[in-house]
Structure formats: structure tokens, C-alpha cells
Amino acid sequence: MKIKATLLSLTILLFFAFFSCKTDKKKADESNDIVYDTISVSEVYHIDNDSTKPFCSLDIHYVYPTEYSDKEILAAVQSELNYVLLEDERYEKMNPREAVDKYVVDYIDHYKRDVEEQFPEWEKSGEAEDYFSYRKTLNSELKYSKGGLISYQMVSTDDKGGANSSKFSRNIVVDLETGNTVNEKDIFLPNYKDALNTLLVSKIMRQNNVTNVEDLVAYGYIGVEDLTSNNNFFVDDKGITYVFNPGDYSIFTLEIRVFIPYAEIKSMLREDSPISNLAGL
């Protein structure tokens, strides 16, 4: 009798433990109870502080989490966002405002060094002012913040005159339960790559109304037949959006963006993944 009672008690405990695990995960539309703030910076420096001379300009728009119940996870998320937006681990451990202030100083100092080393004789060179001017923008956009996840897109544009310009987009998803970034291997079942790559290519063809991958060349796409998923994605409650930067599988002025609804990849997703609540698993 005592053994039966013990077994019954153990069964009840296991049931409640299992039930608790299943309900701990936030629903897709549940608030994260996280507070955000924004840092906006616009700085211009002219050579010798003379407005008639070449210059560097820097614009930063940084949306970052400033309050969350778990302070350790908040600090981890801020560190990751600092690193991704400001593109250097030197700013990783600073608080966001300190990191941005330091980045501004470093950017202008870097321009001054380039002026001294690369074009000290600008006035005699005959080159236009713009040829020696730098323009940089760093922009963060909060794409999604519910269900225990936050999803960001960080965009950097860099123009150093002439053909020396670039645009780069990096997307990240953070699991607020752990403070870790979410990667493909965290959300997809093993051996997902081939099926996902085929889906991405077919989506790109449909976006451009072509039936053969070779026909994409006329639209500025290059080597799309070899395209492979790149971990550069953001999520929301509708699906996953992959971004391929200019020059990856296209000309240097064309960004590739592919949206995939969860319904089309449900069979590839892990049931216990950080985004399973969004996908309805």
C-alpha cells in the first residue's frame, strides 16, 4: 500500500513538473515587460574645423533595452546589441550610452588619422571635397518584442567618396530566457540546409516572376543557384525573414530579402526551439 501511494505521489509530481515546463514558455503575443530607450546622435567634423573643407559625418539611431526584471540577461542583451551595431568588441561591455559616446570619439579620431596619412595635400590635389569626405550611418530597428523574444535589424551604411561605399545589414534574435542569440541550429531540425536553401531560391524566383534561376541575372542576381542560408534573419509572429547583403548573391546595389511564413517551414522546425511558440508548435 505504501509503495502504491509513493508511486502515485511521484506520478503527480512528474505531471506538475511537466505541466510547469510546458507553460513556462511565453505565448507568442505575450508582453516581454521590457522597457526601451533611444539614443540619437548626429555629428559632423570638418578638417581643421573649417566648414569649407572635407568632413566626416556620423548618424546613429540606437533603440536599446534599458529595463528588464533579470539584470544579468539585460546586461547580456545590451552587450550583444552594442557589438552588433557598433561593429567592434571594444564597446561590448559598456552601457549603451557610454558605448555610443566612445564610438563617436573613435570615429572622428580615425578620420583625422586618415586625413593625415592619405590626403594631407587635398587643396592641391584638384579632387572634389566629397572625395575626401566620410559619411556613416548606424541604425537599429526593433522588429519584434513579444513571447520571450526580441528581434533586431542593424543597418550600417558607409560612404568614403567615389566608389567606396557600402551597406550592410545584420539581423539578430535574442532569447530572453537565456540571453543568448538564436541561430539556425537552435530552431531547425538536423539536415535542414538543403530543403531551406531550395525554398529560399524558389522564393527569390517567385519574387521576380521567373521560372529559371538563370533568368535572375537580368535582375542583378549573381550565383543564386549556389545560395545558402546565412543565419542573417529576423523573426516576428508571422514568419522568418532572411537578408542577404549587397554583393553576396547580387550586384553591390541590391539587397536580397526573403520572407518565409511559418506554415511553409513547420516540418523543418524543432518543437522545443526558442521560436516554437511563434510557429504554433
C-alpha positions in Angstrom: 0.0 0.0 0.0 2.8 2.3 0.9 4.6 1.6 -2.4 1.4 2.4 -4.4 1.0 5.7 -2.5 4.6 6.6 -3.2 4.2 5.8 -6.9 1.0 7.9 -7.1 2.8 10.8 -5.5 5.7 10.5 -7.9 3.3 10.4 -10.8 1.6 13.6 -9.6 4.9 15.4 -9.1 6.1 14.4 -12.6 2.8 15.6 -14.1 3.0 19.0 -12.5 6.7 19.3 -13.4 5.9 18.6 -17.0 2.9 20.9 -17.0 5.0 23.7 -15.5 7.7 23.3 -18.2 5.1 23.5 -20.9 3.5 26.7 -19.5 6.7 28.5 -18.6 7.3 29.4 -22.3 5.6 32.7 -23.1 2.8 32.9 -25.6 3.6 34.5 -28.9 1.6 37.6 -28.2 2.6 37.9 -24.5 4.5 41.1 -23.4 8.1 40.8 -22.5 7.8 43.5 -19.9 10.9 45.2 -21.2 11.5 48.9 -21.4 13.3 50.5 -24.4 15.1 53.8 -24.8 16.6 55.5 -27.9 19.9 57.2 -28.5 20.1 59.6 -31.4 23.4 61.2 -32.5 24.3 63.4 -35.4 27.9 64.6 -35.5 29.9 66.4 -38.3 33.6 67.2 -38.2 35.4 69.3 -40.8 39.1 69.2 -41.4 40.7 71.9 -39.2 37.2 72.7 -38.0 36.9 74.7 -41.3 33.4 74.3 -42.9 34.9 74.9 -46.4 37.0 71.7 -46.1 36.1 68.0 -46.4 34.4 66.4 -43.4 33.2 63.3 -41.8 29.6 62.8 -40.6 28.1 60.2 -38.3 24.4 59.5 -37.6 23.4 56.9 -35.1 19.9 55.7 -34.1 20.1 53.1 -31.4 17.0 51.5 -29.8 18.1 49.5 -26.8 16.5 47.8 -23.8 17.0 49.8 -20.6 14.9 47.9 -18.0 14.2 44.2 -17.5 13.5 42.1 -14.5 16.5 39.9 -15.0 19.5 42.3 -14.8 22.1 39.7 -15.9 20.1 39.0 -19.1 19.6 42.7 -19.7 23.3 43.3 -19.5 24.0 40.3 -21.9 21.5 41.7 -24.4 22.9 45.2 -24.2 26.4 43.8 -24.8 25.3 41.9 -27.8 23.5 44.8 -29.3 26.5 47.1 -28.7 28.7 44.7 -30.5 26.4 44.2 -33.5 25.5 47.9 -34.0 29.0 49.4 -33.3 30.8 46.6 -35.1 33.6 46.2 -32.6 34.0 44.2 -29.3 35.7 47.2 -27.7 32.2 48.7 -27.0 30.6 45.4 -26.0 30.9 45.7 -22.2 30.0 49.4 -21.9 26.5 50.6 -21.2 24.8 51.7 -24.5 25.2 55.5 -23.9 28.9 55.2 -23.0 29.5 52.9 -26.0 27.9 55.4 -28.4 29.9 58.3 -26.9 33.1 56.4 -27.2 32.3 55.3 -30.8 31.7 58.9 -31.9 35.1 60.0 -30.5 36.9 57.0 -32.1 35.2 57.6 -35.5 36.3 61.2 -35.7 39.8 60.3 -34.5 40.0 57.6 -37.2 39.0 60.2 -39.8 41.7 62.6 -38.6 44.3 59.9 -38.9 43.2 59.1 -42.4 43.4 62.8 -43.4 47.0 63.0 -42.2 48.1 59.7 -43.8 46.1 59.6 -47.0 45.3 63.1 -48.2 47.3 65.9 -46.4 47.5 67.9 -49.7 43.8 67.9 -50.5 43.7 71.6 -51.5 46.4 71.0 -54.1 45.0 67.7 -55.4 42.3 69.1 -57.6 39.9 66.5 -56.2 36.3 67.4 -55.2 35.5 68.0 -51.5 33.3 64.9 -51.4 36.2 62.6 -52.5 37.8 63.1 -49.0 34.5 63.2 -47.0 33.3 60.2 -45.0 29.6 59.6 -44.2 28.4 56.8 -41.9 25.0 55.9 -40.5 24.2 53.2 -37.9 20.6 52.4 -37.5 18.8 49.9 -35.2 15.2 48.8 -35.7 13.3 46.7 -33.2 11.4 44.2 -35.4 9.7 42.2 -32.7 9.5 42.1 -28.9 7.0 39.6 -27.6 6.8 36.0 -26.4 10.1 36.0 -24.7 12.0 37.0 -27.9 13.4 40.2 -29.3 14.3 40.6 -32.9 16.5 43.4 -34.3 17.8 44.6 -37.6 21.0 46.7 -37.6 21.9 48.6 -40.8 25.3 50.2 -41.4 26.0 52.5 -44.4 29.5 53.7 -45.1 30.4 56.2 -47.8 34.0 57.2 -48.2 33.7 59.0 -51.5 33.9 57.8 -55.1 33.0 54.1 -55.4 34.0 53.4 -51.7 30.5 52.9 -50.3 28.7 50.0 -48.7 25.6 48.9 -47.0 25.5 46.1 -44.5 22.5 44.6 -42.6 22.9 42.3 -39.7 19.8 40.7 -38.0 19.7 39.1 -34.6 17.1 37.3 -32.5 17.7 37.1 -28.7 16.0 34.6 -26.4 15.2 36.5 -23.2 15.0 33.2 -21.2 18.8 32.7 -21.6 20.1 36.0 -23.0 21.6 34.1 -26.0 21.3 34.8 -29.6 19.1 32.4 -31.6 20.8 30.7 -34.6 19.6 28.4 -37.3 20.8 25.3 -35.5 18.6 26.3 -32.5 15.4 26.3 -34.5 15.7 23.9 -37.3 15.9 20.1 -37.2 19.1 18.4 -38.3 19.8 18.2 -42.1 17.6 21.2 -42.8 20.0 23.0 -45.1 19.2 21.6 -48.5 15.4 22.0 -48.1 15.8 25.5 -46.7 18.2 26.6 -49.5 15.8 25.2 -52.2 12.9 27.1 -50.6 14.9 30.4 -50.4 15.9 30.1 -54.1 12.3 29.4 -55.2 11.1 32.4 -53.2 13.5 34.7 -54.9 12.4 33.4 -58.3 8.8 34.0 -57.4 9.5 37.5 -56.2 11.0 38.3 -59.6 8.4 36.3 -61.7 10.9 34.0 -63.3 10.8 30.2 -63.6 14.5 29.6 -64.2 17.3 30.7 -61.8 19.4 31.7 -64.8 16.8 34.4 -65.6 17.6 36.2 -62.3 20.9 37.5 -63.8 18.9 40.2 -65.7 17.6 41.5 -62.3 21.1 41.9 -60.8 21.3 38.5 -59.1 24.6 36.5 -59.3 25.2 32.9 -58.4 21.8 32.4 -56.8 21.9 28.7 -57.7 24.6 28.3 -55.0 22.8 30.4 -52.4 22.8 29.0 -48.9 21.1 30.2 -45.7 23.4 32.6 -43.7 22.0 32.9 -40.2 21.1 36.5 -41.0 17.4 36.6 -40.2 14.8 38.3 -38.0 11.5 36.9 -36.8 8.0 38.1 -36.0 4.7 36.4 -35.3 4.2 35.7 -39.0 7.5 34.1 -40.1 11.2 34.4 -40.7 12.8 37.0 -43.0 16.3 36.3 -44.4 18.5 39.1 -45.6 21.5 38.7 -48.0 23.6 41.8 -48.2 24.5 43.5 -51.5 27.3 41.6 -53.2 26.5 38.3 -51.6 24.4 36.9 -54.4 23.7 40.1 -56.3 25.2 43.4 -57.6 26.5 45.8 -54.9 23.3 47.9 -55.0 20.9 45.1 -54.5 19.8 43.6 -51.1 18.0 40.3 -51.2 15.2 39.9 -48.6 13.1 36.7 -48.4 10.1 36.3 -46.1 9.1 32.7 -45.2 5.8 32.1 -43.3 6.0 29.6 -40.5 3.4 27.4 -42.3 5.9 26.7 -45.0 8.7 25.5 -42.7 6.8 23.9 -39.9 8.1 20.5 -40.8 11.7 21.7 -40.5 11.4 23.3 -37.1 12.3 21.9 -33.7 9.3 21.6 -31.4 11.4 22.8 -28.4 13.0 25.7 -30.2 13.0 29.3 -28.9 10.6 30.3 -31.7 8.3 27.3 -31.5 5.7 29.5 -29.7 5.6 31.8 -32.7 5.3 29.0 -35.2 2.4 27.4 -33.2 4.2 24.2 -32.4 
